[in-house]
Amino acid sequence: MVPFRALAEAEGLRLVRITLPQPVLRLDQAWTRLETHPNLQIITDVEHLDFELSQGAVKCAFAKVGNDGECIEISASRHVITAGGIASPYLIHRLSERKSETPKPFLGGYMDHPKGPIGRLMPTRHIDDLDYMLESRDDIHVFALPEAELLESGIGNHSVFVWGEARRNQSLRSRICGRWLQLNINCEQFPESANGISLDDPPEVRWRISSATRRDIEAFLDRILPRISALFGPVKRADWVAMTGASHPAGCTPLSASPLGAELNADGRLPTLANAFCVSSSGFPFAGSANPTLTVVALAERLAQTWYPG
């Protein structure tokens, strides 16, 4: 891909390689191995969680397992919330004992990374390179704008995926025969006050794709689609991008050097408690266009390094 990367850069495109683990790792598949760790206990099917606070710290937590199950007491020197982009803000709000004049407190800034079809590509140039890019089973390559251009324009770091037919058996060259390939976009979304979580029990999500997000997407497509066309061939742009969520919630409790309201300290610590932290996509200041897992892992590694340097 090195020569092709140079061709893409010459057209003003950034080629980004996304590595996929094979097979895809799921936590429930790794539980057997994890449970052999001497200092790790995994508790599943938790229906309710309560905390006992003492002198500005979490003394212990109580987990109710199952509808009619027992209540388990959990004690630790540090407590880390890793409940995802929806439950984490709910737990943080409860732990911080924030008061609200409204019966249903609302945390703004909820995000996802919307995705949808943006058009079709009919390759007439660099077909072998495109074929190689689509054939890979371990990696996906996406197109983005150069970083310097993003910083200058303020446009989101969106990604364009090229989807071929099945990526199986035949080469793209033998499959294409005047047919079109689908172009999809994964969007980097920014926080907006209207998008948020109403802290009912359970929490209720309010999320929409605003006109501001759509204007940002249109500005991105105005720039990137002509470059993809110059590299590969004709592009038929969609009249309307039908966007859907990717089910990767983020935001509502972003990391901050000077936390206010529903924010976390830069190290992930809850501002009101000495030993409570959060490692979750809820701490993202904006939702990247790629899946959030590796970023969450990086935040966890960073937090662990502050406790156990070296």
C-alpha positions as CSV (number, residue, x, y, z in Angstrom):
1,M,0.0,0.0,0.0
2,V,3.0,2.3,0.2
3,P,3.0,3.4,-3.5
4,F,-0.8,3.8,-3.4
5,R,-0.6,5.8,-0.2
6,A,1.7,8.3,-2.1
7,L,-0.8,8.5,-4.9
8,A,-3.6,9.2,-2.5
9,E,-1.6,11.9,-0.7
10,A,-0.9,13.5,-4.1
11,E,-4.7,13.9,-4.5
12,G,-5.0,15.5,-1.0
13,L,-6.3,12.3,0.7
14,R,-5.1,10.7,3.9
15,L,-5.3,6.9,3.8
16,V,-5.9,5.5,7.3
17,R,-5.4,1.8,8.1
18,I,-7.7,0.2,10.7
19,T,-6.5,-3.1,12.1
20,L,-9.2,-5.6,13.1
21,P,-8.4,-8.3,15.7
22,Q,-9.0,-11.8,14.4
23,P,-11.1,-13.1,15.9
24,V,-13.0,-10.1,17.3
25,L,-12.4,-10.1,21.1
26,R,-15.5,-10.0,23.3
27,L,-15.3,-9.7,27.1
28,D,-17.6,-12.6,27.7
29,Q,-15.4,-14.8,25.6
30,A,-12.4,-13.9,27.8
31,W,-14.0,-14.3,31.2
32,T,-12.6,-17.8,31.8
33,R,-9.1,-16.5,31.4
34,L,-9.7,-13.3,33.3
35,E,-11.1,-15.1,36.3
36,T,-7.8,-16.9,36.9
37,H,-6.3,-13.6,38.0
38,P,-5.8,-13.7,41.8
39,N,-7.0,-10.1,42.4
40,L,-10.0,-10.1,40.0
41,Q,-13.6,-11.1,40.7
42,I,-16.1,-10.7,38.0
43,I,-19.7,-10.1,39.0
44,T,-22.4,-10.3,36.2
45,D,-26.1,-9.7,36.0
46,V,-26.0,-6.7,38.3
47,E,-29.5,-5.3,38.5
48,H,-28.8,-2.5,40.9
49,L,-25.8,-0.7,42.3
50,D,-25.5,1.5,45.4
51,F,-22.6,3.3,47.1
52,E,-21.7,4.1,50.6
53,L,-19.7,7.4,50.9
54,S,-17.5,8.5,53.8
55,Q,-15.4,11.6,54.2
56,G,-15.2,12.5,50.5
57,A,-14.5,9.0,49.2
58,V,-16.3,5.8,48.2
59,K,-16.2,3.5,51.2
60,C,-17.8,0.5,49.4
61,A,-20.3,-0.5,46.8
62,F,-23.3,-2.8,47.0
63,A,-24.3,-4.8,43.9
64,K,-27.7,-6.6,43.7
65,V,-27.3,-9.6,41.4
66,G,-30.4,-10.8,39.5
67,N,-34.0,-9.8,40.2
68,D,-34.2,-11.8,43.4
69,G,-30.5,-12.3,44.0
70,E,-28.2,-11.5,46.9
71,C,-26.6,-8.1,47.6
72,I,-22.8,-8.3,47.3
73,E,-20.5,-5.8,49.1
74,I,-17.5,-4.6,47.1
75,S,-14.6,-2.9,48.9
76,A,-11.6,-1.4,47.2
77,S,-9.0,1.4,47.6
78,R,-10.1,2.8,44.3
79,H,-13.3,2.5,42.4
80,V,-13.4,2.8,38.6
81,I,-16.6,3.2,36.6
82,T,-16.5,1.5,33.2
83,A,-20.2,1.3,32.4
84,G,-20.2,2.8,28.9
85,G,-21.5,6.1,27.5
86,I,-25.0,5.9,29.0
87,A,-24.8,4.2,32.4
88,S,-21.5,5.9,33.4
89,P,-22.9,9.5,33.4
90,Y,-25.9,8.2,35.4
91,L,-23.6,6.6,38.0
92,I,-21.3,9.6,38.1
93,H,-24.3,11.9,38.7
94,R,-25.4,9.7,41.6
95,L,-22.0,9.5,43.1
96,S,-21.4,13.2,42.9
97,E,-24.6,13.9,44.8
98,R,-25.5,16.7,42.4
99,K,-28.8,18.4,43.1
100,S,-31.2,19.7,40.5
101,E,-34.2,21.9,40.6
102,T,-35.9,19.8,37.9
103,P,-37.4,16.4,38.7
104,K,-35.4,14.8,35.9
105,P,-31.8,16.1,35.6
106,F,-30.5,16.3,32.1
107,L,-26.8,16.0,31.0
108,G,-26.1,17.5,27.6
109,G,-23.4,16.5,25.2
110,Y,-24.4,13.0,24.3
111,M,-22.7,11.8,21.1
112,D,-22.5,8.9,18.7
113,H,-20.6,8.6,15.4
114,P,-23.4,8.6,12.8
115,K,-22.8,6.7,9.6
116,G,-24.6,6.4,6.2
117,P,-24.2,6.0,2.4
118,I,-22.9,9.1,0.7
119,G,-22.7,8.0,-2.9
120,R,-21.3,5.4,-5.4
121,L,-18.0,5.1,-7.1
122,M,-17.3,3.5,-10.5
123,P,-13.6,2.7,-10.6
124,T,-11.8,3.4,-13.9
125,R,-8.3,4.0,-12.5
126,H,-6.0,2.2,-9.9
127,I,-8.4,-0.8,-9.9
128,D,-5.7,-3.2,-8.7
129,D,-4.8,-0.9,-5.8
130,L,-8.5,-0.7,-4.9
131,D,-8.9,-4.4,-5.3
132,Y,-6.0,-5.0,-2.9
133,M,-7.5,-2.5,-0.4
134,L,-10.8,-4.3,-0.4
135,E,-9.5,-7.8,-0.4
136,S,-7.7,-7.5,3.0
137,R,-9.4,-9.5,5.7
138,D,-7.3,-8.1,8.6
139,D,-7.3,-4.4,7.8
140,I,-9.7,-1.8,6.5
141,H,-8.4,1.3,4.8
142,V,-10.5,4.5,4.8
143,F,-10.0,7.9,3.3
144,A,-9.9,11.1,5.3
145,L,-8.7,14.7,4.9
146,P,-5.2,15.7,5.8
147,E,-4.7,16.6,9.5
148,A,-3.5,20.2,8.7
149,E,-6.6,20.8,6.6
150,L,-8.8,19.6,9.4
151,L,-7.2,21.9,11.9
152,E,-7.4,24.9,9.5
153,S,-11.0,24.3,8.4
154,G,-12.5,23.0,11.7
155,I,-14.3,20.2,9.8
156,G,-14.7,17.0,11.7
157,N,-12.3,14.1,11.2
158,H,-14.8,12.0,9.2
159,S,-13.9,8.8,7.3
160,V,-15.0,7.5,4.0
161,F,-15.3,3.7,3.6
162,V,-15.3,2.0,0.1
163,W,-17.4,-1.2,0.2
164,G,-17.0,-3.8,-2.5
165,E,-19.2,-6.7,-3.3
166,A,-18.5,-9.5,-0.8
167,R,-14.6,-9.2,-1.0
168,R,-14.6,-12.9,-1.9
169,N,-13.0,-15.2,-4.4
170,Q,-13.1,-13.0,-7.5
171,S,-10.9,-9.9,-7.9
172,L,-12.5,-6.5,-8.1
173,R,-11.2,-6.2,-11.7
174,S,-13.3,-9.2,-12.7
175,R,-16.3,-8.2,-10.7
176,I,-16.6,-4.5,-11.5
177,C,-17.8,-4.7,-15.1
178,G,-19.2,-1.2,-15.2
179,R,-20.8,-1.5,-11.7
180,W,-20.7,0.9,-8.8
181,L,-19.1,0.5,-5.4
182,Q,-20.8,1.9,-2.3
183,L,-19.2,4.9,-0.5
184,N,-20.1,5.3,3.2
185,I,-19.2,7.9,5.8
186,N,-18.5,7.5,9.5
187,C,-18.8,10.9,11.2
188,E,-17.0,12.5,14.0
189,Q,-19.7,14.1,16.1
190,F,-19.3,17.1,18.4
191,P,-21.3,17.6,21.6
192,E,-24.5,19.6,21.5
193,S,-26.6,20.7,24.5
194,A,-29.8,19.3,23.0
195,N,-28.3,15.8,22.7
196,G,-28.1,14.3,26.2
197,I,-29.2,11.9,28.8
198,S,-32.3,12.4,31.0
199,L,-31.3,10.8,34.3
200,D,-34.4,8.7,34.9
201,D,-34.1,5.2,36.2
202,P,-33.1,3.8,33.7
203,P,-31.5,6.7,31.9
204,E,-33.2,8.0,28.7
205,V,-31.2,9.1,25.7
206,R,-32.2,12.1,23.6
207,W,-30.1,12.2,20.4
208,R,-30.6,13.5,16.9
209,I,-28.4,14.6,13.9
210,S,-28.6,18.3,13.9
211,S,-28.4,20.8,11.0
212,A,-25.0,21.8,12.3
213,T,-23.7,18.2,12.0
214,R,-25.2,17.9,8.5
215,R,-23.6,21.2,7.4
216,D,-20.2,19.9,8.6
217,I,-20.8,16.6,6.7
218,E,-21.7,18.5,3.5
219,A,-18.5,20.7,3.8
220,F,-16.5,17.5,4.2
221,L,-18.1,15.8,1.2
222,D,-17.5,19.0,-0.9
223,R,-13.8,18.5,-0.3
224,I,-13.2,14.8,-0.3
225,L,-15.5,13.4,-3.0
226,P,-13.8,15.3,-5.9
227,R,-10.5,13.9,-4.7
228,I,-11.7,10.3,-4.6
229,S,-13.1,10.8,-8.1
230,A,-9.8,12.2,-9.3
231,L,-8.0,9.1,-7.9
232,F,-10.4,6.3,-9.0
233,G,-13.1,7.5,-11.4
234,P,-16.7,8.9,-11.4
235,V,-18.5,9.4,-8.2
236,K,-22.3,9.8,-8.0
237,R,-23.0,11.8,-4.8
238,A,-26.2,11.0,-2.9
239,D,-28.8,13.7,-2.8
240,W,-29.5,13.0,0.9
241,V,-27.3,11.1,3.4
242,A,-29.6,8.8,5.5
243,M,-27.6,8.8,8.8
244,T,-28.0,6.3,11.6
245,G,-26.3,5.9,14.9
246,A,-23.5,3.4,15.3
247,S,-24.5,2.4,18.9
248,H,-21.3,3.7,20.3
249,P,-22.5,6.2,22.9
250,A,-20.1,8.9,24.2
251,G,-19.9,12.2,26.0
252,C,-21.9,13.8,28.8
253,T,-19.0,13.7,31.4
254,P,-16.0,14.9,29.4
255,L,-12.5,15.1,30.8
256,S,-11.4,18.6,31.8
257,A,-8.5,20.4,33.3
258,S,-10.9,22.5,35.3
259,P,-14.0,20.4,35.7
260,L,-17.4,22.1,36.1
261,G,-20.8,20.5,36.5
262,A,-20.9,17.0,34.9
263,E,-17.2,16.8,34.0
264,L,-14.3,14.7,35.2
265,N,-10.8,15.6,36.1
266,A,-8.2,15.2,33.4
267,D,-7.1,11.9,35.0
268,G,-10.7,10.6,35.0
269,R,-11.3,11.2,38.7
270,L,-14.7,12.4,39.9
271,P,-14.3,16.0,41.1
272,T,-16.1,15.4,44.4
273,L,-14.5,12.1,45.4
274,A,-10.9,11.1,46.2
275,N,-11.0,7.5,45.1
276,A,-13.7,7.3,42.3
277,F,-12.6,7.3,38.6
278,C,-14.2,6.8,35.3
279,V,-12.7,5.1,32.2
280,S,-15.5,5.2,29.6
281,S,-16.5,6.8,26.3
282,S,-18.6,9.1,28.5
283,G,-15.4,11.0,29.1
284,F,-14.8,11.8,25.4
285,P,-14.9,15.5,24.5
286,F,-16.1,14.4,21.0
287,A,-17.0,11.1,19.4
288,G,-14.4,10.0,16.8
289,S,-15.5,8.4,13.5
290,A,-14.0,5.1,14.5
291,N,-15.1,2.6,17.2
292,P,-14.3,3.8,20.7
293,T,-12.8,0.7,22.3
294,L,-9.1,1.3,21.7
295,T,-9.4,4.9,23.0
296,V,-11.1,3.6,26.2
297,V,-8.3,1.0,26.6
298,A,-5.7,3.8,26.1
299,L,-7.4,5.9,28.9
300,A,-7.4,2.8,31.2
301,E,-3.7,2.2,30.5
302,R,-3.0,5.9,31.2
303,L,-4.9,5.8,34.5
304,A,-3.1,2.6,35.5
305,Q,0.3,4.2,34.8
306,T,-0.5,7.0,37.2
307,W,-1.0,4.5,39.9
308,Y,1.7,2.0,39.0
309,P,4.4,3.9,37.0
310,G,6.9,1.8,35.2
